[in-house]
Amino acid sequence: MDSKTTQQQGDANQQKAENNSLHKKATDGIKKAFQAHSANPGPAIPKEFNVPEEGTKEERRAKAKEMNK
């Protein structure tokens, strides 16, 4: 086989796949699944970030030292 017939067969297979309704449904589903990925919304930031700190600065450092031993 030469490259022209191979290319023609590949083109014919591609056209068949594009005209196939199952192929269209599958590619549409894939596109929809990845649309959220391409949205780039950034990090989730809460409206109110009122988290109380546990203990004093010295207590937190002592706890960190203890945990990192």
PDB file with one MODEL, atoms N, CA, C and O in Angstrom:
MODEL        1
ATOM      1  N   MET A   1       0.829  -1.192   0.000  1.00  0.00           N
ATOM      2  CA  MET A   1       0.000   0.000   0.000  1.00  0.00           C
ATOM      3  C   MET A   1       0.863   1.242   0.000  1.00  0.00           C
ATOM      4  O   MET A   1       1.878   1.317   0.693  1.00  0.00           O
ATOM      5  N   ASP A   2       0.454   2.185  -0.768  1.00  0.00           N
ATOM      6  CA  ASP A   2       1.188   3.438  -0.721  1.00  0.00           C
ATOM      7  C   ASP A   2       0.522   4.373   0.280  1.00  0.00           C
ATOM      8  O   ASP A   2      -0.545   4.070   0.813  1.00  0.00           O
ATOM      9  N   SER A   3       1.146   5.483   0.523  1.00  0.00           N
ATOM     10  CA  SER A   3       0.664   6.390   1.567  1.00  0.00           C
ATOM     11  C   SER A   3      -0.659   7.062   1.192  1.00  0.00           C
ATOM     12  O   SER A   3      -1.432   7.430   2.077  1.00  0.00           O
ATOM     13  N   LYS A   4      -0.930   7.227  -0.108  1.00  0.00           N
ATOM     14  CA  LYS A   4      -2.175   7.881  -0.512  1.00  0.00           C
ATOM     15  C   LYS A   4      -3.388   7.028  -0.141  1.00  0.00           C
ATOM     16  O   LYS A   4      -4.372   7.538   0.396  1.00  0.00           O
ATOM     17  N   THR A   5      -3.311   5.721  -0.432  1.00  0.00           N
ATOM     18  CA  THR A   5      -4.463   4.869  -0.115  1.00  0.00           C
ATOM     19  C   THR A   5      -4.639   4.745   1.398  1.00  0.00           C
ATOM     20  O   THR A   5      -5.769   4.685   1.883  1.00  0.00           O
ATOM     21  N   THR A   6      -3.560   4.708   2.131  1.00  0.00           N
ATOM     22  CA  THR A   6      -3.650   4.651   3.588  1.00  0.00           C
ATOM     23  C   THR A   6      -4.288   5.924   4.122  1.00  0.00           C
ATOM     24  O   THR A   6      -5.125   5.877   5.023  1.00  0.00           O
ATOM     25  N   GLN A   7      -3.890   7.054   3.566  1.00  0.00           N
ATOM     26  CA  GLN A   7      -4.449   8.332   3.999  1.00  0.00           C
ATOM     27  C   GLN A   7      -5.930   8.416   3.625  1.00  0.00           C
ATOM     28  O   GLN A   7      -6.741   8.919   4.403  1.00  0.00           O
ATOM     29  N   GLN A   8      -6.280   7.927   2.442  1.00  0.00           N
ATOM     30  CA  GLN A   8      -7.676   7.956   2.013  1.00  0.00           C
ATOM     31  C   GLN A   8      -8.539   7.077   2.912  1.00  0.00           C
ATOM     32  O   GLN A   8      -9.663   7.442   3.254  1.00  0.00           O
ATOM     33  N   GLN A   9      -8.006   5.912   3.295  1.00  0.00           N
ATOM     34  CA  GLN A   9      -8.753   5.038   4.191  1.00  0.00           C
ATOM     35  C   GLN A   9      -8.931   5.698   5.554  1.00  0.00           C
ATOM     36  O   GLN A   9      -9.999   5.609   6.160  1.00  0.00           O
ATOM     37  N   GLY A  10      -7.894   6.351   6.026  1.00  0.00           N
ATOM     38  CA  GLY A  10      -7.990   7.054   7.302  1.00  0.00           C
ATOM     39  C   GLY A  10      -9.010   8.169   7.245  1.00  0.00           C
ATOM     40  O   GLY A  10      -9.776   8.365   8.188  1.00  0.00           O
ATOM     41  N   ASP A  11      -9.024   8.905   6.138  1.00  0.00           N
ATOM     42  CA  ASP A  11     -10.005   9.982   5.965  1.00  0.00           C
ATOM     43  C   ASP A  11     -11.425   9.418   5.915  1.00  0.00           C
ATOM     44  O   ASP A  11     -12.344  10.001   6.491  1.00  0.00           O
ATOM     45  N   ALA A  12     -11.605   8.297   5.235  1.00  0.00           N
ATOM     46  CA  ALA A  12     -12.926   7.680   5.130  1.00  0.00           C
ATOM     47  C   ALA A  12     -13.399   7.214   6.504  1.00  0.00           C
ATOM     48  O   ALA A  12     -14.563   7.399   6.859  1.00  0.00           O
ATOM     49  N   ASN A  13     -12.499   6.612   7.273  1.00  0.00           N
ATOM     50  CA  ASN A  13     -12.864   6.172   8.623  1.00  0.00           C
ATOM     51  C   ASN A  13     -13.225   7.361   9.504  1.00  0.00           C
ATOM     52  O   ASN A  13     -14.155   7.276  10.305  1.00  0.00           O
ATOM     53  N   GLN A  14     -12.513   8.448   9.368  1.00  0.00           N
ATOM     54  CA  GLN A  14     -12.793   9.651  10.156  1.00  0.00           C
ATOM     55  C   GLN A  14     -14.164  10.210   9.791  1.00  0.00           C
ATOM     56  O   GLN A  14     -14.919  10.624  10.670  1.00  0.00           O
ATOM     57  N   GLN A  15     -14.490  10.223   8.503  1.00  0.00           N
ATOM     58  CA  GLN A  15     -15.789  10.735   8.068  1.00  0.00           C
ATOM     59  C   GLN A  15     -16.922   9.849   8.582  1.00  0.00           C
ATOM     60  O   GLN A  15     -17.974  10.353   8.976  1.00  0.00           O
ATOM     61  N   LYS A  16     -16.710   8.527   8.580  1.00  0.00           N
ATOM     62  CA  LYS A  16     -17.724   7.614   9.098  1.00  0.00           C
ATOM     63  C   LYS A  16     -17.946   7.871  10.584  1.00  0.00           C
ATOM     64  O   LYS A  16     -19.084   7.887  11.051  1.00  0.00           O
ATOM     65  N   ALA A  17     -16.873   8.069  11.315  1.00  0.00           N
ATOM     66  CA  ALA A  17     -16.981   8.310  12.754  1.00  0.00           C
ATOM     67  C   ALA A  17     -17.682   9.632  13.027  1.00  0.00           C
ATOM     68  O   ALA A  17     -18.477   9.723  13.962  1.00  0.00           O
ATOM     69  N   GLU A  18     -17.406  10.646  12.238  1.00  0.00           N
ATOM     70  CA  GLU A  18     -18.033  11.954  12.439  1.00  0.00           C
ATOM     71  C   GLU A  18     -19.528  11.906  12.147  1.00  0.00           C
ATOM     72  O   GLU A  18     -20.302  12.637  12.765  1.00  0.00           O
ATOM     73  N   ASN A  19     -19.941  11.052  11.209  1.00  0.00           N
ATOM     74  CA  ASN A  19     -21.350  10.954  10.847  1.00  0.00           C
ATOM     75  C   ASN A  19     -22.122  10.008  11.767  1.00  0.00           C
ATOM     76  O   ASN A  19     -23.352   9.989  11.728  1.00  0.00           O
ATOM     77  N   ASN A  20     -21.440   9.240  12.575  1.00  0.00           N
ATOM     78  CA  ASN A  20     -22.069   8.277  13.461  1.00  0.00           C
ATOM     79  C   ASN A  20     -22.657   8.996  14.673  1.00  0.00           C
ATOM     80  O   ASN A  20     -21.956   9.748  15.350  1.00  0.00           O
ATOM     81  N   SER A  21     -23.944   8.767  14.949  1.00  0.00           N
ATOM     82  CA  SER A  21     -24.599   9.468  16.059  1.00  0.00           C
ATOM     83  C   SER A  21     -24.024   9.047  17.401  1.00  0.00           C
ATOM     84  O   SER A  21     -23.950   9.868  18.315  1.00  0.00           O
ATOM     85  N   LEU A  22     -23.613   7.791  17.548  1.00  0.00           N
ATOM     86  CA  LEU A  22     -23.007   7.356  18.812  1.00  0.00           C
ATOM     87  C   LEU A  22     -21.686   8.070  19.048  1.00  0.00           C
ATOM     88  O   LEU A  22     -21.359   8.433  20.178  1.00  0.00           O
ATOM     89  N   HIS A  23     -20.936   8.267  17.987  1.00  0.00           N
ATOM     90  CA  HIS A  23     -19.660   8.987  18.106  1.00  0.00           C
ATOM     91  C   HIS A  23     -19.915  10.430  18.539  1.00  0.00           C
ATOM     92  O   HIS A  23     -19.194  10.969  19.379  1.00  0.00           O
ATOM     93  N   LYS A  24     -20.933  11.045  17.965  1.00  0.00           N
ATOM     94  CA  LYS A  24     -21.259  12.430  18.334  1.00  0.00           C
ATOM     95  C   LYS A  24     -21.666  12.520  19.795  1.00  0.00           C
ATOM     96  O   LYS A  24     -21.241  13.434  20.502  1.00  0.00           O
ATOM     97  N   LYS A  25     -22.490  11.574  20.258  1.00  0.00           N
ATOM     98  CA  LYS A  25     -22.922  11.582  21.655  1.00  0.00           C
ATOM     99  C   LYS A  25     -21.730  11.398  22.586  1.00  0.00           C
ATOM    100  O   LYS A  25     -21.638  12.056  23.623  1.00  0.00           O
ATOM    101  N   ALA A  26     -20.826  10.509  22.217  1.00  0.00           N
ATOM    102  CA  ALA A  26     -19.664  10.251  23.067  1.00  0.00           C
ATOM    103  C   ALA A  26     -18.754  11.468  23.137  1.00  0.00           C
ATOM    104  O   ALA A  26     -18.293  11.834  24.217  1.00  0.00           O
ATOM    105  N   THR A  27     -18.494  12.091  22.009  1.00  0.00           N
ATOM    106  CA  THR A  27     -17.608  13.257  22.025  1.00  0.00           C
ATOM    107  C   THR A  27     -18.268  14.439  22.710  1.00  0.00           C
ATOM    108  O   THR A  27     -17.583  15.229  23.360  1.00  0.00           O
ATOM    109  N   ASP A  28     -19.590  14.583  22.581  1.00  0.00           N
ATOM    110  CA  ASP A  28     -20.285  15.662  23.290  1.00  0.00           C
ATOM    111  C   ASP A  28     -20.196  15.456  24.792  1.00  0.00           C
ATOM    112  O   ASP A  28     -20.003  16.411  25.544  1.00  0.00           O
ATOM    113  N   GLY A  29     -20.337  14.210  25.229  1.00  0.00           N
ATOM    114  CA  GLY A  29     -20.230  13.912  26.657  1.00  0.00           C
ATOM    115  C   GLY A  29     -18.844  14.207  27.191  1.00  0.00           C
ATOM    116  O   GLY A  29     -18.697  14.715  28.303  1.00  0.00           O
ATOM    117  N   ILE A  30     -17.832  13.893  26.408  1.00  0.00           N
ATOM    118  CA  ILE A  30     -16.453  14.160  26.819  1.00  0.00           C
ATOM    119  C   ILE A  30     -16.214  15.662  26.889  1.00  0.00           C
ATOM    120  O   ILE A  30     -15.586  16.148  27.830  1.00  0.00           O
ATOM    121  N   LYS A  31     -16.707  16.392  25.909  1.00  0.00           N
ATOM    122  CA  LYS A  31     -16.536  17.846  25.905  1.00  0.00           C
ATOM    123  C   LYS A  31     -17.197  18.469  27.124  1.00  0.00           C
ATOM    124  O   LYS A  31     -16.623  19.356  27.756  1.00  0.00           O
ATOM    125  N   LYS A  32     -18.398  18.012  27.460  1.00  0.00           N
ATOM    126  CA  LYS A  32     -19.109  18.550  28.620  1.00  0.00           C
ATOM    127  C   LYS A  32     -18.363  18.232  29.906  1.00  0.00           C
ATOM    128  O   LYS A  32     -18.329  19.049  30.826  1.00  0.00           O
ATOM    129  N   ALA A  33     -17.766  17.047  29.973  1.00  0.00           N
ATOM    130  CA  ALA A  33     -17.052  16.651  31.186  1.00  0.00           C
ATOM    131  C   ALA A  33     -15.827  17.524  31.415  1.00  0.00           C
ATOM    132  O   ALA A  33     -15.475  17.799  32.562  1.00  0.00           O
ATOM    133  N   PHE A  34     -15.180  17.959  30.358  1.00  0.00           N
ATOM    134  CA  PHE A  34     -13.962  18.746  30.504  1.00  0.00           C
ATOM    135  C   PHE A  34     -14.198  20.253  30.482  1.00  0.00           C
ATOM    136  O   PHE A  34     -13.255  21.015  30.692  1.00  0.00           O
ATOM    137  N   GLN A  35     -15.403  20.698  30.240  1.00  0.00           N
ATOM    138  CA  GLN A  35     -15.674  22.128  30.241  1.00  0.00           C
ATOM    139  C   GLN A  35     -15.464  22.720  31.622  1.00  0.00           C
ATOM    140  O   GLN A  35     -14.934  23.825  31.743  1.00  0.00           O
ATOM    141  N   ALA A  36     -15.864  22.016  32.655  1.00  0.00           N
ATOM    142  CA  ALA A  36     -15.670  22.522  34.016  1.00  0.00           C
ATOM    143  C   ALA A  36     -14.182  22.634  34.326  1.00  0.00           C
ATOM    144  O   ALA A  36     -13.764  23.524  35.068  1.00  0.00           O
ATOM    145  N   HIS A  37     -13.390  21.738  33.763  1.00  0.00           N
ATOM    146  CA  HIS A  37     -11.951  21.767  33.996  1.00  0.00           C
ATOM    147  C   HIS A  37     -11.316  23.010  33.375  1.00  0.00           C
ATOM    148  O   HIS A  37     -10.343  23.540  33.912  1.00  0.00           O
ATOM    149  N   SER A  38     -11.842  23.466  32.279  1.00  0.00           N
ATOM    150  CA  SER A  38     -11.240  24.612  31.596  1.00  0.00           C
ATOM    151  C   SER A  38     -11.792  25.948  32.081  1.00  0.00           C
ATOM    152  O   SER A  38     -11.419  26.993  31.549  1.00  0.00           O
ATOM    153  N   ALA A  39     -12.664  25.935  33.071  1.00  0.00           N
ATOM    154  CA  ALA A  39     -13.282  27.173  33.533  1.00  0.00           C
ATOM    155  C   ALA A  39     -12.311  28.054  34.320  1.00  0.00           C
ATOM    156  O   ALA A  39     -12.457  29.276  34.303  1.00  0.00           O
ATOM    157  N   ASN A  40     -11.338  27.483  34.998  1.00  0.00           N
ATOM    158  CA  ASN A  40     -10.357  28.209  35.814  1.00  0.00           C
ATOM    159  C   ASN A  40     -11.010  29.146  36.824  1.00  0.00           C
ATOM    160  O   ASN A  40     -10.757  30.351  36.793  1.00  0.00           O
ATOM    161  N   PRO A  41     -11.846  28.616  37.720  1.00  0.00           N
ATOM    162  CA  PRO A  41     -12.536  29.497  38.658  1.00  0.00           C
ATOM    163  C   PRO A  41     -11.652  30.025  39.780  1.00  0.00           C
ATOM    164  O   PRO A  41     -12.023  30.997  40.438  1.00  0.00           O
ATOM    165  N   GLY A  42     -10.516  29.426  40.013  1.00  0.00           N
ATOM    166  CA  GLY A  42      -9.645  29.869  41.097  1.00  0.00           C
ATOM    167  C   GLY A  42      -9.992  29.174  42.401  1.00  0.00           C
ATOM    168  O   GLY A  42     -10.873  28.314  42.431  1.00  0.00           O
ATOM    169  N   PRO A  43      -9.317  29.533  43.467  1.00  0.00           N
ATOM    170  CA  PRO A  43      -9.571  28.862  44.748  1.00  0.00           C
ATOM    171  C   PRO A  43     -10.919  29.275  45.340  1.00  0.00           C
ATOM    172  O   PRO A  43     -11.414  30.375  45.096  1.00  0.00           O
ATOM    173  N   ALA A  44     -11.491  28.373  46.117  1.00  0.00           N
ATOM    174  CA  ALA A  44     -12.756  28.675  46.793  1.00  0.00           C
ATOM    175  C   ALA A  44     -12.457  29.526  48.014  1.00  0.00           C
ATOM    176  O   ALA A  44     -11.706  29.111  48.896  1.00  0.00           O
ATOM    177  N   ILE A  45     -13.039  30.705  48.069  1.00  0.00           N
ATOM    178  CA  ILE A  45     -12.807  31.627  49.179  1.00  0.00           C
ATOM    179  C   ILE A  45     -14.140  31.836  49.895  1.00  0.00           C
ATOM    180  O   ILE A  45     -15.101  32.312  49.291  1.00  0.00           O
ATOM    181  N   PRO A  46     -14.202  31.481  51.188  1.00  0.00           N
ATOM    182  CA  PRO A  46     -15.460  31.674  51.914  1.00  0.00           C
ATOM    183  C   PRO A  46     -15.750  33.151  52.148  1.00  0.00           C
ATOM    184  O   PRO A  46     -14.839  33.978  52.170  1.00  0.00           O
ATOM    185  N   LYS A  47     -17.026  33.471  52.322  1.00  0.00           N
ATOM    186  CA  LYS A  47     -17.404  34.865  52.562  1.00  0.00           C
ATOM    187  C   LYS A  47     -16.904  35.339  53.918  1.00  0.00           C
ATOM    188  O   LYS A  47     -16.399  36.453  54.055  1.00  0.00           O
ATOM    189  N   GLU A  48     -17.051  34.473  54.918  1.00  0.00           N
ATOM    190  CA  GLU A  48     -16.581  34.820  56.257  1.00  0.00           C
ATOM    191  C   GLU A  48     -15.576  33.769  56.701  1.00  0.00           C
ATOM    192  O   GLU A  48     -15.877  32.576  56.711  1.00  0.00           O
ATOM    193  N   PHE A  49     -14.406  34.206  57.060  1.00  0.00           N
ATOM    194  CA  PHE A  49     -13.350  33.283  57.461  1.00  0.00           C
ATOM    195  C   PHE A  49     -13.002  33.561  58.922  1.00  0.00           C
ATOM    196  O   PHE A  49     -11.924  34.068  59.232  1.00  0.00           O
ATOM    197  N   ASN A  50     -13.926  33.224  59.803  1.00  0.00           N
ATOM    198  CA  ASN A  50     -13.753  33.479  61.228  1.00  0.00           C
ATOM    199  C   ASN A  50     -13.404  32.180  61.954  1.00  0.00           C
ATOM    200  O   ASN A  50     -14.242  31.608  62.651  1.00  0.00           O
ATOM    201  N   VAL A  51     -12.175  31.724  61.790  1.00  0.00           N
ATOM    202  CA  VAL A  51     -11.727  30.510  62.451  1.00  0.00           C
ATOM    203  C   VAL A  51     -10.885  30.914  63.655  1.00  0.00           C
ATOM    204  O   VAL A  51      -9.873  31.597  63.495  1.00  0.00           O
ATOM    205  N   PRO A  52     -11.282  30.505  64.851  1.00  0.00           N
ATOM    206  CA  PRO A  52     -10.493  30.880  66.030  1.00  0.00           C
ATOM    207  C   PRO A  52      -9.174  30.116  66.075  1.00  0.00           C
ATOM    208  O   PRO A  52      -9.127  28.937  65.722  1.00  0.00           O
ATOM    209  N   GLU A  53      -8.119  30.771  66.500  1.00  0.00           N
ATOM    210  CA  GLU A  53      -6.823  30.115  66.635  1.00  0.00           C
ATOM    211  C   GLU A  53      -6.818  29.295  67.915  1.00  0.00           C
ATOM    212  O   GLU A  53      -7.402  29.684  68.926  1.00  0.00           O
ATOM    213  N   GLU A  54      -6.152  28.161  67.850  1.00  0.00           N
ATOM    214  CA  GLU A  54      -6.097  27.282  69.013  1.00  0.00           C
ATOM    215  C   GLU A  54      -4.851  27.599  69.826  1.00  0.00           C
ATOM    216  O   GLU A  54      -3.736  27.341  69.370  1.00  0.00           O
ATOM    217  N   GLY A  55      -5.016  28.140  70.994  1.00  0.00           N
ATOM    218  CA  GLY A  55      -3.897  28.420  71.884  1.00  0.00           C
ATOM    219  C   GLY A  55      -3.135  29.667  71.491  1.00  0.00           C
ATOM    220  O   GLY A  55      -3.479  30.367  70.539  1.00  0.00           O
ATOM    221  N   THR A  56      -2.078  29.922  72.265  1.00  0.00           N
ATOM    222  CA  THR A  56      -1.231  31.077  71.993  1.00  0.00           C
ATOM    223  C   THR A  56      -0.161  30.695  70.986  1.00  0.00           C
ATOM    224  O   THR A  56      -0.039  29.534  70.596  1.00  0.00           O
ATOM    225  N   LYS A  57       0.608  31.685  70.573  1.00  0.00           N
ATOM    226  CA  LYS A  57       1.672  31.460  69.602  1.00  0.00           C
ATOM    227  C   LYS A  57       2.690  30.462  70.149  1.00  0.00           C
ATOM    228  O   LYS A  57       3.147  29.577  69.426  1.00  0.00           O
ATOM    229  N   GLU A  58       3.042  30.605  71.420  1.00  0.00           N
ATOM    230  CA  GLU A  58       4.024  29.710  72.032  1.00  0.00           C
ATOM    231  C   GLU A  58       3.481  28.284  72.117  1.00  0.00           C
ATOM    232  O   GLU A  58       4.210  27.322  71.872  1.00  0.00           O
ATOM    233  N   GLU A  59       2.206  28.151  72.462  1.00  0.00           N
ATOM    234  CA  GLU A  59       1.602  26.820  72.549  1.00  0.00           C
ATOM    235  C   GLU A  59       1.574  26.142  71.177  1.00  0.00           C
ATOM    236  O   GLU A  59       1.839  24.944  71.070  1.00  0.00           O
ATOM    237  N   ARG A  60       1.258  26.898  70.140  1.00  0.00           N
ATOM    238  CA  ARG A  60       1.231  26.331  68.786  1.00  0.00           C
ATOM    239  C   ARG A  60       2.621  25.909  68.349  1.00  0.00           C
ATOM    240  O   ARG A  60       2.775  24.855  67.731  1.00  0.00           O
ATOM    241  N   ARG A  61       3.643  26.713  68.655  1.00  0.00           N
ATOM    242  CA  ARG A  61       5.016  26.343  68.296  1.00  0.00           C
ATOM    243  C   ARG A  61       5.459  25.102  69.053  1.00  0.00           C
ATOM    244  O   ARG A  61       6.102  24.222  68.480  1.00  0.00           O
ATOM    245  N   ALA A  62       5.120  25.022  70.344  1.00  0.00           N
ATOM    246  CA  ALA A  62       5.482  23.845  71.138  1.00  0.00           C
ATOM    247  C   ALA A  62       4.795  22.597  70.581  1.00  0.00           C
ATOM    248  O   ALA A  62       5.403  21.530  70.502  1.00  0.00           O
ATOM    249  N   LYS A  63       3.543  22.736  70.203  1.00  0.00           N
ATOM    250  CA  LYS A  63       2.799  21.613  69.626  1.00  0.00           C
ATOM    251  C   LYS A  63       3.436  21.181  68.303  1.00  0.00           C
ATOM    252  O   LYS A  63       3.559  19.986  68.035  1.00  0.00           O
ATOM    253  N   ALA A  64       3.838  22.146  67.477  1.00  0.00           N
ATOM    254  CA  ALA A  64       4.474  21.833  66.193  1.00  0.00           C
ATOM    255  C   ALA A  64       5.805  21.131  66.409  1.00  0.00           C
ATOM    256  O   ALA A  64       6.120  20.170  65.707  1.00  0.00           O
ATOM    257  N   LYS A  65       6.593  21.603  67.378  1.00  0.00           N
ATOM    258  CA  LYS A  65       7.871  20.948  67.679  1.00  0.00           C
ATOM    259  C   LYS A  65       7.642  19.516  68.117  1.00  0.00           C
ATOM    260  O   LYS A  65       8.359  18.607  67.698  1.00  0.00           O
ATOM    261  N   GLU A  66       6.640  19.316  68.962  1.00  0.00           N
ATOM    262  CA  GLU A  66       6.332  17.978  69.466  1.00  0.00           C
ATOM    263  C   GLU A  66       5.910  17.050  68.320  1.00  0.00           C
ATOM    264  O   GLU A  66       6.313  15.887  68.276  1.00  0.00           O
ATOM    265  N   MET A  67       5.117  17.561  67.418  1.00  0.00           N
ATOM    266  CA  MET A  67       4.634  16.743  66.300  1.00  0.00           C
ATOM    267  C   MET A  67       5.738  16.454  65.290  1.00  0.00           C
ATOM    268  O   MET A  67       5.700  15.419  64.625  1.00  0.00           O
ATOM    269  N   ASN A  68       6.713  17.337  65.160  1.00  0.00           N
ATOM    270  CA  ASN A  68       7.769  17.183  64.156  1.00  0.00           C
ATOM    271  C   ASN A  68       8.975  16.401  64.651  1.00  0.00           C
ATOM    272  O   ASN A  68       9.974  16.296  63.940  1.00  0.00           O
ATOM    273  N   LYS A  69       8.898  15.854  65.851  1.00  0.00           N
ATOM    274  CA  LYS A  69      10.039  15.068  66.368  1.00  0.00           C
ATOM    275  C   LYS A  69      10.192  13.788  65.625  1.00  0.00           C
ATOM    276  O   LYS A  69      11.095  13.006  65.923  1.00  0.00           O
TER     277      LYS A  69
ENDMDL
END
